[in-house]
Amino acid sequence: MEGNVLRWETELKAQEEPVLLQSRVLMNLLLELEERHIPCISYFHCVQTRLQPYMRRMLTSWMLEVCEEQKCGEDVFPLAVNCLDRFLSLVPVEKRHLQLLGSTCLFLASKLRDSTPMTAESLCMYSDYCFTDKELLAMELLVLNKLKWDIEAVTPRQFLPHFLELLVIPTEKRPRVRKLAETFITLCSTDCTFITLPPSMVAAACVAAAVTGLQLQSSGMSYSSVATVTFLAHAIRCEPSLLRTCQEQIEISLESSLQEAQRNRISESKSVEEPERSSTPTDVLDIDL
C-alpha cells in the first residue's frame, strides 16, 4: 500500500514535442474529436431525478482530494470527471452509490493516464470501506459497458500546451500561466456550470483568465484580455463573446469557491459530524485576480 502512495521523485514522463505544438494539425484533431465526449445537457433534470448539483460538487471535490493524496498525473482527474458526467447522463444513480461511481471513474482514468494506476484496495480505503473491491470491479464493467468502452476523452488540459504556444508566451513565464490555468480547469471540473461546454472553450477561457490575472507583459507589450480572448476564440472556432462569457463565469466560480472556503474555515470547529472536504482546487487560495 505504501508503495502505491509514494511515487518515485525521478519518475520519467513523456515530454511535449515542440514541433507538434507548433503545428495546428494536432489541435485541429482535438477539436474534431472533443464533441464525441461531451455529456448530455441536463441530466439532473432528465436522468438524475434523485441527485442534486451540490452532490456532484461534493463528490468531485472528494475525487480531487484522492488524486492529490495519490499524486496522480494531471490528466487523471479531468478524465475521471468526464467519465462520471457521461455515465450520469445515461444511467440513473442512487445517492448511496455516488462514491462508488466516482471511485470507479478514478480507477479507469488512472489506468489510462497514470504510470502507477490506483488500486481497488486503495480506493476502498479512501471511501472508508463503504464498498468492497468486488463492487468496484463490478461497477467498472458497468461503466465501461454504458460508455461503450470509449473512455479516452479529450479534456481541457490537452489544449493547454497548444494555447501557450499560440500566444507566444515567454518560456520563463509559461509555468506560472500553465499552473494557474490548470487550477482554473480543476475548478471548472467541480462546477456543474461547465459540464456541457466543449473542452477547448473551457481551456481557452482558463488560459485567458490566467493571462489576465497575471497581467503578463513581453518586450514591453502587455497581453490584453480582449486581444487574448479574440485570438483564442478564433483558434477554437467560436465567437469571442461566448469565450468572454465563459471566462467571466470562471471568475464568478472562483469568487464563490473562495467565499465557501472562508465560510468553511469559520465554521470548521462546529462541523464535527461532517468529514473534512477540500472546498477549492489546489493552490486556489493563492490566486488574486
BASELUM-925625 format. One line per 8 residues: number of its first residue (from 1); their letters; for each residue x, y, z of N, C-alpha, C. Coordinates in nm, 3 decimals. Last residue first. Layout:
BEGIN
NUM	a	X:Y:Z:X:Y:Z:X:Y:Z | ...
***
This chain:
BEGIN
289	ldidlvdt	-0.714:3.759:-0.849:-0.746:3.818:-0.978:-0.772:3.969:-0.965 | -0.503:3.571:-0.690:-0.562:3.703:-0.668:-0.586:3.766:-0.804 | -0.454:3.258:-0.538:-0.484:3.333:-0.660:-0.546:3.467:-0.623 | -0.423:3.095:-0.326:-0.311:3.184:-0.355:-0.338:3.274:-0.474 | -0.635:2.929:-0.321:-0.637:3.039:-0.225:-0.522:3.137:-0.246 | -0.572:2.729:-0.496:-0.665:2.831:-0.543:-0.667:2.950:-0.447 | -0.404:2.514:-0.451:-0.345:2.647:-0.454:-0.442:2.758:-0.494 | -0.634:2.287:-0.588:-0.500:2.308:-0.535:-0.453:2.451:-0.557
281	ptssrepe	-0.981:2.395:-0.548:-0.870:2.323:-0.609:-0.736:2.361:-0.548 | -1.177:2.394:-0.243:-1.124:2.460:-0.361:-1.011:2.377:-0.420 | -1.255:2.239:-0.036:-1.356:2.327:-0.095:-1.309:2.391:-0.224 | -1.214:1.912:0.071:-1.149:2.024:0.005:-1.254:2.109:-0.064 | -1.361:1.819:0.385:-1.350:1.809:0.240:-1.277:1.930:0.186 | -1.410:1.626:0.676:-1.342:1.739:0.613:-1.328:1.716:0.465 | -1.738:1.502:0.756:-1.596:1.481:0.727:-1.538:1.598:0.651 | -1.954:1.624:1.005:-1.927:1.624:0.863:-1.778:1.603:0.838
273	evsksesi	-1.957:1.639:1.283:-2.007:1.517:1.220:-1.969:1.509:1.073 | -1.855:1.890:1.340:-1.791:1.772:1.399:-1.832:1.646:1.324 | -1.832:2.194:1.279:-1.867:2.080:1.193:-1.797:1.955:1.243 | -1.729:2.389:1.436:-1.866:2.346:1.464:-1.905:2.221:1.385 | -1.480:2.448:1.340:-1.489:2.394:1.476:-1.627:2.342:1.510 | -1.546:2.560:1.089:-1.476:2.432:1.099:-1.490:2.368:1.237 | -1.657:2.800:1.023:-1.745:2.702:1.089:-1.678:2.567:1.112 | -1.444:2.934:0.903:-1.511:2.994:1.018:-1.590:2.890:1.096
265	rnrqaeql	-1.379:2.768:0.691:-1.280:2.791:0.796:-1.345:2.847:0.922 | -1.612:2.785:0.541:-1.573:2.656:0.598:-1.471:2.673:0.710 | -1.607:3.050:0.458:-1.714:3.005:0.548:-1.677:2.873:0.615 | -1.383:3.036:0.289:-1.381:3.123:0.406:-1.488:3.081:0.507 | -1.478:2.864:0.094:-1.362:2.824:0.174:-1.354:2.907:0.302 | -1.679:3.024:-0.013:-1.715:2.899:0.053:-1.601:2.850:0.143 | -1.525:3.226:-0.125:-1.619:3.259:-0.018:-1.660:3.134:0.060 | -1.389:3.077:-0.318:-1.314:3.145:-0.212:-1.404:3.181:-0.095
257	sselsiei	-1.603:2.998:-0.477:-1.523:2.898:-0.407:-1.443:2.958:-0.294 | -1.690:3.246:-0.578:-1.781:3.165:-0.496:-1.705:3.061:-0.415 | -1.466:3.318:-0.727:-1.507:3.400:-0.614:-1.599:3.324:-0.520 | -1.474:3.113:-0.920:-1.360:3.127:-0.830:-1.397:3.207:-0.706 | -1.715:3.169:-1.049:-1.700:3.041:-0.979:-1.584:3.047:-0.880 | -1.649:3.415:-1.162:-1.759:3.406:-1.066:-1.747:3.279:-0.982 | -1.444:3.335:-1.333:-1.413:3.430:-1.227:-1.522:3.431:-1.120 | -1.592:3.171:-1.502:-1.482:3.113:-1.425:-1.448:3.205:-1.308
249	qeqctrll	-1.760:3.356:-1.619:-1.818:3.255:-1.532:-1.712:3.187:-1.447 | -1.576:3.497:-1.774:-1.643:3.566:-1.663:-1.705:3.467:-1.566 | -1.515:3.296:-1.959:-1.411:3.348:-1.870:-1.473:3.418:-1.750 | -1.763:3.274:-2.087:-1.708:3.159:-2.015:-1.600:3.204:-1.917 | -1.779:3.525:-2.205:-1.879:3.486:-2.106:-1.830:3.369:-2.022 | -1.566:3.501:-2.385:-1.559:3.601:-2.278:-1.658:3.569:-2.167 | -1.668:3.309:-2.555:-1.549:3.278:-2.476:-1.534:3.376:-2.360 | -1.880:3.450:-2.665:-1.906:3.326:-2.590:-1.788:3.292:-2.500
241	specriah	-1.747:3.659:-2.793:-1.841:3.690:-2.685:-1.873:3.568:-2.601 | -1.601:3.530:-2.997:-1.530:3.588:-2.882:-1.623:3.619:-2.765 | -1.731:3.222:-3.115:-1.747:3.365:-3.104:-1.672:3.419:-2.982 | -1.488:2.977:-3.231:-1.609:3.018:-3.160:-1.615:3.170:-3.153 | -1.250:2.833:-3.309:-1.366:2.850:-3.397:-1.495:2.880:-3.320 | -1.018:2.835:-3.173:-1.108:2.722:-3.146:-1.241:2.735:-3.221 | -0.895:3.066:-3.271:-0.823:2.939:-3.278:-0.916:2.819:-3.258 | -1.075:3.268:-3.209:-1.050:3.236:-3.349:-0.984:3.098:-3.363
233	alftvtav	-1.042:3.262:-2.933:-1.172:3.231:-2.991:-1.159:3.194:-3.138 | -0.780:3.350:-2.906:-0.811:3.211:-2.873:-0.947:3.170:-2.929 | -0.811:3.621:-2.991:-0.717:3.531:-3.058:-0.753:3.385:-3.033 | -1.000:3.720:-2.808:-1.028:3.722:-2.952:-0.939:3.623:-3.027 | -0.863:3.689:-2.565:-0.990:3.619:-2.588:-1.020:3.611:-2.737 | -0.644:3.863:-2.610:-0.623:3.720:-2.582:-0.748:3.640:-2.611 | -0.770:4.111:-2.644:-0.689:4.055:-2.752:-0.668:3.905:-2.734 | -0.893:4.142:-2.391:-0.973:4.140:-2.514:-0.896:4.074:-2.628
225	ssysmgss	-0.675:4.145:-2.214:-0.778:4.044:-2.202:-0.857:4.030:-2.332 | -0.343:4.195:-2.345:-0.473:4.246:-2.301:-0.575:4.133:-2.301 | -0.035:4.160:-2.254:-0.135:4.072:-2.314:-0.272:4.119:-2.264 | 0.184:4.439:-2.323:0.101:4.360:-2.233:0.002:4.275:-2.313 | 0.518:4.489:-2.412:0.381:4.485:-2.459:0.300:4.394:-2.367 | 0.781:4.472:-2.335:0.714:4.599:-2.314:0.570:4.602:-2.357 | 0.834:4.204:-2.383:0.900:4.306:-2.465:0.827:4.439:-2.456 | 0.538:4.121:-2.228:0.651:4.066:-2.303:0.706:4.173:-2.396
217	qlqlgtva	0.337:4.058:-1.944:0.397:4.153:-2.037:0.516:4.087:-2.104 | 0.037:3.963:-1.773:0.162:3.933:-1.842:0.206:4.046:-1.933 | -0.141:3.947:-1.548:-0.103:4.073:-1.613:0.032:4.060:-1.684 | -0.253:3.734:-1.424:-0.110:3.754:-1.401:-0.057:3.882:-1.465 | -0.516:3.753:-1.515:-0.488:3.762:-1.372:-0.343:3.789:-1.342 | -0.487:3.715:-1.792:-0.540:3.840:-1.739:-0.503:3.858:-1.593 | -0.390:3.454:-1.798:-0.310:3.562:-1.856:-0.355:3.697:-1.802 | -0.608:3.321:-1.677:-0.474:3.317:-1.617:-0.387:3.431:-1.668
209	aavcaaav	-0.816:3.372:-1.855:-0.828:3.418:-1.716:-0.691:3.421:-1.648 | -0.712:3.242:-2.080:-0.738:3.386:-2.086:-0.748:3.444:-1.945 | -0.708:2.979:-1.983:-0.583:3.044:-2.022:-0.601:3.196:-2.025 | -0.984:2.943:-1.947:-0.893:2.932:-1.833:-0.759:2.998:-1.862 | -1.078:2.966:-2.207:-1.123:3.062:-2.107:-1.032:3.060:-1.985 | -0.952:2.742:-2.322:-0.922:2.876:-2.371:-0.961:2.982:-2.269 | -1.074:2.533:-2.175:-0.929:2.553:-2.169:-0.892:2.694:-2.213 | -1.343:2.566:-2.250:-1.304:2.574:-2.109:-1.155:2.603:-2.097
201	msppltif	-1.319:2.525:-2.526:-1.368:2.653:-2.476:-1.329:2.672:-2.330 | -1.230:2.260:-2.537:-1.147:2.367:-2.594:-1.189:2.503:-2.541 | -1.442:2.113:-2.425:-1.315:2.124:-2.353:-1.226:2.237:-2.406 | -1.764:2.267:-2.449:-1.654:2.196:-2.515:-1.523:2.215:-2.437 | -1.991:2.234:-2.172:-1.910:2.318:-2.259:-1.798:2.237:-2.325 | -2.133:2.090:-1.986:-2.165:2.069:-2.127:-2.085:2.155:-2.222 | -2.026:2.166:-1.732:-2.036:2.025:-1.773:-2.048:2.010:-1.923 | -2.004:2.409:-1.608:-1.917:2.386:-1.723:-1.930:2.244:-1.780
193	tcdtsclt	-2.170:2.415:-1.386:-2.191:2.514:-1.491:-2.117:2.477:-1.620 | -2.082:2.244:-1.189:-2.179:2.193:-1.287:-2.201:2.288:-1.403 | -1.748:2.226:-1.098:-1.864:2.316:-1.110:-1.955:2.267:-1.221 | -1.520:2.080:-1.108:-1.606:2.059:-0.991:-1.733:2.142:-0.998 | -1.397:2.169:-1.338:-1.436:2.029:-1.331:-1.529:2.001:-1.214 | -1.326:2.430:-1.278:-1.437:2.407:-1.372:-1.487:2.263:-1.365 | -1.104:2.377:-1.114:-1.222:2.444:-1.059:-1.344:2.420:-1.147 | -0.933:2.272:-1.304:-0.978:2.188:-1.193:-1.103:2.246:-1.130
185	iftealkr	-0.896:2.501:-1.455:-0.958:2.383:-1.517:-1.010:2.289:-1.410 | -0.762:2.663:-1.270:-0.895:2.702:-1.318:-0.968:2.584:-1.382 | -0.526:2.518:-1.252:-0.608:2.536:-1.133:-0.750:2.574:-1.172 | -0.430:2.548:-1.510:-0.466:2.414:-1.463:-0.554:2.421:-1.339 | -0.376:2.822:-1.505:-0.478:2.772:-1.595:-0.524:2.632:-1.554 | -0.166:2.821:-1.319:-0.290:2.892:-1.287:-0.404:2.844:-1.376 | 0.025:2.670:-1.459:-0.023:2.626:-1.328:-0.155:2.692:-1.292 | 0.060:2.826:-1.690:0.007:2.691:-1.700:-0.048:2.643:-1.566
177	vrprketp	0.170:3.060:-1.589:0.044:3.065:-1.663:-0.021:2.927:-1.666 | 0.405:2.955:-1.475:0.307:3.026:-1.391:0.171:3.029:-1.459 | 0.539:2.841:-1.701:0.500:2.759:-1.586:0.394:2.825:-1.498 | 0.578:3.069:-1.878:0.480:2.965:-1.908:0.442:2.879:-1.787 | 0.781:3.243:-1.835:0.653:3.274:-1.772:0.549:3.165:-1.793 | 1.000:3.158:-1.977:1.016:3.168:-1.833:0.883:3.195:-1.761 | 0.905:3.175:-2.245:0.931:3.045:-2.183:0.937:3.053:-2.031 | 0.635:3.398:-2.321:0.778:3.373:-2.293:0.798:3.245:-2.213
169	ivllelfh	0.379:3.295:-2.540:0.412:3.337:-2.404:0.559:3.305:-2.376 | 0.245:3.267:-2.785:0.387:3.304:-2.781:0.422:3.363:-2.644 | -0.003:3.166:-2.819:0.005:3.301:-2.763:0.148:3.353:-2.755 | 0.055:2.908:-2.907:-0.009:3.002:-2.999:0.005:3.146:-2.951 | 0.156:2.790:-2.675:0.242:2.805:-2.791:0.185:2.909:-2.888 | -0.065:2.790:-2.514:0.054:2.861:-2.468:0.151:2.885:-2.582 | -0.232:2.624:-2.667:-0.267:2.765:-2.648:-0.146:2.847:-2.602 | -0.094:2.380:-2.647:-0.117:2.440:-2.778:-0.148:2.589:-2.765
161	plfqrptv	-0.100:2.320:-2.374:0.029:2.347:-2.439:0.014:2.412:-2.575 | -0.397:2.297:-2.337:-0.313:2.398:-2.274:-0.180:2.422:-2.347 | -0.545:2.089:-2.437:-0.533:2.208:-2.520:-0.431:2.309:-2.466 | -0.554:1.898:-2.241:-0.482:1.864:-2.363:-0.464:1.985:-2.456 | -0.721:2.000:-2.044:-0.576:2.005:-2.023:-0.497:1.977:-2.150 | -0.987:1.943:-2.126:-0.931:2.078:-2.142:-0.779:2.084:-2.129 | -0.983:1.622:-2.300:-1.007:1.705:-2.182:-0.945:1.843:-2.204 | -1.126:1.363:-2.485:-1.046:1.485:-2.491:-1.083:1.572:-2.371
153	aeidwklk	-1.134:1.024:-2.356:-1.195:1.150:-2.396:-1.092:1.263:-2.404 | -1.141:0.725:-2.361:-1.025:0.809:-2.392:-1.074:0.944:-2.445 | -1.353:0.557:-2.339:-1.328:0.647:-2.225:-1.205:0.735:-2.247 | -1.546:0.348:-2.462:-1.484:0.466:-2.522:-1.462:0.570:-2.411 | -1.698:0.136:-2.390:-1.553:0.120:-2.378:-1.478:0.239:-2.440 | -1.956:0.229:-2.375:-1.914:0.154:-2.494:-1.762:0.144:-2.504 | -2.050:0.323:-2.145:-1.973:0.418:-2.225:-1.916:0.353:-2.351 | -2.164:0.089:-2.045:-2.252:0.202:-2.078:-2.180:0.306:-2.165
145	nlvllema	-1.930:-0.069:-2.005:-2.036:-0.113:-2.094:-2.124:0.004:-2.139 | -1.787:0.079:-1.817:-1.728:0.052:-1.948:-1.835:0.012:-2.049 | -1.970:0.067:-1.604:-1.934:0.195:-1.663:-1.876:0.175:-1.803 | -1.971:-0.213:-1.555:-2.094:-0.142:-1.590:-2.064:-0.010:-1.659 | -1.707:-0.263:-1.484:-1.762:-0.327:-1.604:-1.889:-0.257:-1.650 | -1.699:-0.110:-1.247:-1.609:-0.080:-1.358:-1.661:-0.139:-1.488 | -1.875:-0.242:-1.082:-1.912:-0.110:-1.133:-1.824:-0.070:-1.251 | -1.716:-0.465:-1.029:-1.845:-0.483:-1.096:-1.892:-0.351:-1.156
137	llekdtfc	-1.507:-0.346:-0.893:-1.479:-0.412:-1.020:-1.607:-0.436:-1.100 | -1.647:-0.257:-0.666:-1.577:-0.161:-0.752:-1.551:-0.222:-0.889 | -1.731:-0.494:-0.553:-1.832:-0.399:-0.600:-1.770:-0.297:-0.694 | -1.482:-0.597:-0.484:-1.564:-0.668:-0.581:-1.673:-0.578:-0.638 | -1.397:-0.422:-0.288:-1.325:-0.422:-0.415:-1.403:-0.497:-0.523 | -1.690:-0.264:-0.139:-1.584:-0.364:-0.146:-1.513:-0.356:-0.281 | -1.768:0.047:0.027:-1.793:-0.056:-0.075:-1.673:-0.149:-0.077 | -1.682:0.195:0.231:-1.827:0.196:0.212:-1.868:0.104:0.097
129	ydsymcls	-1.420:0.232:0.328:-1.474:0.097:0.309:-1.627:0.097:0.303 | -1.346:0.492:0.304:-1.376:0.441:0.438:-1.452:0.310:0.431 | -1.256:0.553:0.061:-1.400:0.566:0.079:-1.444:0.522:0.219 | -0.991:0.485:0.079:-1.025:0.628:0.075:-1.175:0.651:0.095 | -1.017:0.202:0.065:-0.970:0.265:0.188:-1.009:0.414:0.192 | -1.097:0.169:-0.198:-1.186:0.124:-0.090:-1.147:0.191:0.042 | -0.868:0.261:-0.320:-0.991:0.336:-0.337:-1.095:0.295:-0.233 | -0.686:0.059:-0.250:-0.663:0.195:-0.202:-0.790:0.279:-0.214
121	eatmptsd	-0.798:-0.166:-0.381:-0.786:-0.164:-0.236:-0.768:-0.022:-0.182 | -0.770:-0.106:-0.649:-0.905:-0.117:-0.593:-0.901:-0.107:-0.441 | -0.512:0.139:-0.707:-0.558:0.003:-0.686:-0.699:0.005:-0.629 | -0.410:0.364:-0.966:-0.465:0.337:-0.834:-0.509:0.191:-0.826 | -0.115:0.323:-1.172:-0.260:0.333:-1.151:-0.298:0.308:-1.006 | 0.141:0.485:-1.265:0.117:0.398:-1.149:-0.030:0.406:-1.113 | 0.114:0.646:-1.482:0.212:0.538:-1.492:0.199:0.440:-1.377 | -0.210:0.738:-1.600:-0.107:0.742:-1.496:-0.014:0.622:-1.511
113	rlksalfl	-0.420:0.718:-1.780:-0.338:0.839:-1.782:-0.227:0.843:-1.678 | -0.557:0.471:-1.755:-0.526:0.526:-1.886:-0.418:0.633:-1.883 | -0.582:0.423:-1.486:-0.526:0.318:-1.570:-0.482:0.373:-1.706 | -0.708:0.652:-1.403:-0.570:0.632:-1.361:-0.503:0.521:-1.442 | -0.964:0.613:-1.508:-0.880:0.721:-1.559:-0.734:0.702:-1.522 | -1.059:0.393:-1.356:-1.043:0.382:-1.501:-0.946:0.488:-1.554 | -1.055:0.503:-1.095:-0.989:0.376:-1.122:-0.959:0.364:-1.272 | -1.226:0.720:-1.122:-1.085:0.742:-1.090:-1.002:0.619:-1.125
105	ctsgllql	-1.461:0.575:-1.167:-1.411:0.665:-1.271:-1.264:0.700:-1.247 | -1.485:0.447:-0.920:-1.469:0.368:-1.041:-1.412:0.452:-1.154 | -1.530:0.662:-0.751:-1.409:0.581:-0.734:-1.380:0.499:-0.859 | -1.781:0.745:-0.844:-1.665:0.833:-0.853:-1.534:0.758:-0.841 | -1.933:0.514:-0.775:-1.919:0.556:-0.914:-1.798:0.647:-0.932 | -1.908:0.522:-0.496:-1.862:0.404:-0.570:-1.840:0.439:-0.716 | -2.034:0.760:-0.446:-1.891:0.749:-0.416:-1.831:0.627:-0.485 | -2.301:0.697:-0.529:-2.223:0.802:-0.594:-2.072:0.787:-0.570
97	hrkevpvl	-2.473:0.527:-0.408:-2.377:0.467:-0.500:-2.285:0.570:-0.566 | -2.650:0.672:-0.263:-2.559:0.586:-0.187:-2.453:0.520:-0.276 | -2.809:0.793:-0.459:-2.711:0.873:-0.385:-2.608:0.785:-0.314 | -2.838:0.602:-0.760:-2.881:0.637:-0.625:-2.769:0.709:-0.552 | -2.864:0.700:-1.097:-2.778:0.650:-0.989:-2.835:0.694:-0.855 | -2.956:0.634:-1.433:-2.995:0.686:-1.301:-2.912:0.620:-1.191 | -2.737:0.684:-1.705:-2.790:0.586:-1.610:-2.830:0.652:-1.479 | -2.651:0.902:-1.865:-2.712:0.783:-1.926:-2.788:0.696:-1.828
89	slfrdlcn	-2.524:1.098:-1.733:-2.617:1.141:-1.837:-2.690:1.025:-1.901 | -2.349:0.958:-1.575:-2.467:1.016:-1.511:-2.568:1.067:-1.612 | -2.153:0.903:-1.768:-2.231:0.793:-1.712:-2.360:0.847:-1.648 | -2.055:1.160:-1.814:-2.114:1.084:-1.925:-2.198:0.968:-1.874 | -1.956:1.228:-1.561:-2.066:1.303:-1.620:-2.133:1.226:-1.733 | -1.747:1.033:-1.529:-1.855:1.047:-1.432:-1.977:1.115:-1.496 | -1.578:1.093:-1.742:-1.643:0.962:-1.736:-1.763:0.966:-1.642 | -1.499:1.350:-1.656:-1.568:1.332:-1.783:-1.643:1.200:-1.787
81	valpfvde	-1.365:1.287:-1.421:-1.488:1.367:-1.414:-1.568:1.356:-1.543 | -1.145:1.150:-1.528:-1.238:1.079:-1.438:-1.371:1.154:-1.428 | -1.021:1.356:-1.667:-1.074:1.243:-1.742:-1.175:1.165:-1.657 | -0.944:1.530:-1.458:-1.042:1.573:-1.558:-1.100:1.459:-1.639 | -0.764:1.342:-1.309:-0.887:1.399:-1.252:-0.985:1.447:-1.359 | -0.550:1.274:-1.490:-0.639:1.173:-1.430:-0.770:1.233:-1.385 | -0.369:1.461:-1.577:-0.477:1.423:-1.668:-0.581:1.333:-1.603 | -0.168:1.490:-1.389:-0.266:1.598:-1.403:-0.384:1.560:-1.490
73	gckqeecv	-0.118:1.186:-1.200:-0.088:1.277:-1.310:-0.201:1.376:-1.330 | -0.147:1.176:-0.838:-0.179:1.131:-0.973:-0.132:1.232:-1.076 | -0.099:1.161:-0.561:-0.004:1.226:-0.651:-0.022:1.178:-0.795 | -0.282:1.074:-0.383:-0.212:0.969:-0.458:-0.107:1.026:-0.554 | -0.380:1.317:-0.296:-0.317:1.228:-0.199:-0.233:1.122:-0.269 | -0.492:1.413:-0.534:-0.380:1.486:-0.472:-0.305:1.396:-0.374 | -0.694:1.224:-0.575:-0.589:1.242:-0.676:-0.468:1.313:-0.618 | -0.848:1.272:-0.345:-0.785:1.141:-0.365:-0.670:1.153:-0.466
65	elmwstlm	-0.935:1.532:-0.394:-0.852:1.504:-0.276:-0.778:1.371:-0.292 | -1.095:1.486:-0.620:-0.975:1.568:-0.631:-0.881:1.543:-0.514 | -1.301:1.340:-0.504:-1.217:1.277:-0.607:-1.086:1.354:-0.625 | -1.411:1.542:-0.343:-1.350:1.424:-0.281:-1.258:1.353:-0.380 | -1.508:1.705:-0.546:-1.409:1.758:-0.452:-1.337:1.645:-0.380 | -1.694:1.536:-0.663:-1.574:1.571:-0.740:-1.466:1.633:-0.651 | -1.884:1.524:-0.449:-1.817:1.404:-0.498:-1.688:1.439:-0.572 | -1.968:1.789:-0.423:-1.906:1.721:-0.309:-1.827:1.599:-0.355
57	rrmypqlr	-2.076:1.824:-0.681:-1.965:1.907:-0.637:-1.892:1.842:-0.519 | -2.286:1.642:-0.678:-2.175:1.622:-0.773:-2.054:1.703:-0.729 | -2.442:1.763:-0.486:-2.390:1.629:-0.459:-2.273:1.598:-0.553 | -2.525:1.995:-0.605:-2.429:2.006:-0.494:-2.368:1.871:-0.459 | -2.715:1.905:-0.798:-2.582:1.950:-0.840:-2.480:1.958:-0.726 | -2.876:1.602:-0.681:-2.871:1.747:-0.694:-2.729:1.790:-0.732 | -3.074:1.312:-0.763:-2.948:1.378:-0.730:-2.960:1.528:-0.752 | -3.299:1.200:-0.858:-3.275:1.186:-0.714:-3.147:1.257:-0.669
49	tqvchfys	-3.299:1.227:-1.131:-3.404:1.297:-1.056:-3.383:1.291:-0.905 | -3.109:1.212:-1.367:-3.077:1.201:-1.224:-3.179:1.279:-1.139 | -3.240:1.271:-1.620:-3.197:1.136:-1.580:-3.183:1.122:-1.429 | -3.331:1.536:-1.650:-3.384:1.430:-1.735:-3.355:1.290:-1.683 | -3.204:1.700:-1.465:-3.349:1.711:-1.482:-3.407:1.591:-1.555 | -2.941:1.630:-1.476:-3.001:1.643:-1.344:-3.153:1.652:-1.353 | -2.871:1.640:-1.744:-2.901:1.510:-1.686:-2.959:1.519:-1.546 | -2.863:1.824:-1.972:-2.942:1.848:-1.850:-2.974:1.717:-1.777
41	icpihree	-2.691:1.758:-2.190:-2.700:1.895:-2.141:-2.770:1.909:-2.006 | -2.459:1.485:-2.176:-2.593:1.537:-2.201:-2.612:1.670:-2.129 | -2.100:1.545:-2.226:-2.219:1.484:-2.165:-2.349:1.553:-2.207 | -1.882:1.495:-2.496:-1.948:1.597:-2.414:-2.077:1.540:-2.359 | -1.740:1.338:-2.673:-1.738:1.301:-2.532:-1.797:1.409:-2.441 | -1.735:1.427:-2.933:-1.781:1.290:-2.908:-1.801:1.261:-2.760 | -1.618:1.674:-2.951:-1.764:1.669:-2.949:-1.817:1.530:-2.913 | -1.341:1.631:-2.980:-1.395:1.667:-2.849:-1.547:1.655:-2.840
33	lelllnml	-1.240:1.581:-3.236:-1.276:1.467:-3.151:-1.353:1.507:-3.025 | -1.180:1.825:-3.352:-1.272:1.736:-3.421:-1.324:1.626:-3.329 | -0.996:1.926:-3.173:-1.121:1.998:-3.192:-1.225:1.910:-3.261 | -0.785:1.746:-3.211:-0.853:1.750:-3.082:-0.988:1.819:-3.094 | -0.716:1.821:-3.471:-0.764:1.686:-3.446:-0.839:1.679:-3.313 | -0.622:2.076:-3.428:-0.742:2.059:-3.509:-0.802:1.920:-3.491 | -0.393:2.011:-3.284:-0.500:2.081:-3.217:-0.631:2.070:-3.295 | -0.243:1.884:-3.487:-0.282:1.808:-3.367:-0.397:1.877:-3.295
25	vrsqllvp	-0.213:2.096:-3.677:-0.276:1.969:-3.713:-0.327:1.895:-3.591 | -0.071:2.321:-3.630:-0.213:2.325:-3.594:-0.282:2.192:-3.617 | 0.253:2.300:-3.482:0.163:2.269:-3.593:0.018:2.272:-3.545 | 0.388:2.334:-3.254:0.393:2.445:-3.349:0.303:2.422:-3.470 | 0.365:2.092:-3.129:0.290:2.204:-3.073:0.287:2.323:-3.169 | 0.542:1.936:-3.273:0.398:1.907:-3.283:0.316:2.024:-3.233 | 0.783:2.050:-3.190:0.748:2.053:-3.332:0.598:2.030:-3.351 | 0.796:1.995:-2.912:0.778:2.132:-2.961:0.733:2.140:-3.106
17	eeqaklet	0.635:1.748:-2.741:0.719:1.767:-2.858:0.696:1.906:-2.917 | 0.648:1.694:-2.393:0.578:1.751:-2.508:0.677:1.776:-2.620 | 0.759:1.377:-2.259:0.768:1.522:-2.272:0.694:1.569:-2.397 | 0.662:1.123:-2.033:0.675:1.169:-2.171:0.673:1.321:-2.176 | 0.861:1.078:-1.737:0.733:1.101:-1.804:0.760:1.149:-1.946 | 1.014:0.897:-1.476:1.024:0.953:-1.610:0.886:0.965:-1.673 | 1.062:0.975:-1.139:0.981:0.903:-1.236:0.985:0.972:-1.372 | 1.200:1.062:-0.921:1.268:1.069:-1.051:1.191:0.995:-1.159
9	ewrlvnge	1.045:1.013:-0.705:1.066:1.153:-0.740:1.126:1.166:-0.880 | 0.801:0.763:-0.708:0.942:0.795:-0.727:0.955:0.939:-0.771 | 0.537:0.800:-0.469:0.586:0.791:-0.605:0.735:0.823:-0.611 | 0.347:0.645:-0.232:0.472:0.719:-0.250:0.526:0.695:-0.391 | 0.127:0.478:-0.268:0.106:0.618:-0.233:0.230:0.700:-0.262 | 0.228:0.226:-0.327:0.138:0.290:-0.421:0.126:0.439:-0.396 | 0.381:0.158:-0.109:0.449:0.175:-0.236:0.364:0.243:-0.340 | 0.189:0.124:0.084:0.277:0.240:0.095:0.348:0.266:-0.036
1	m	0.083:-0.120:0.000:0.000:0.000:0.000:0.087:0.126:0.000
***
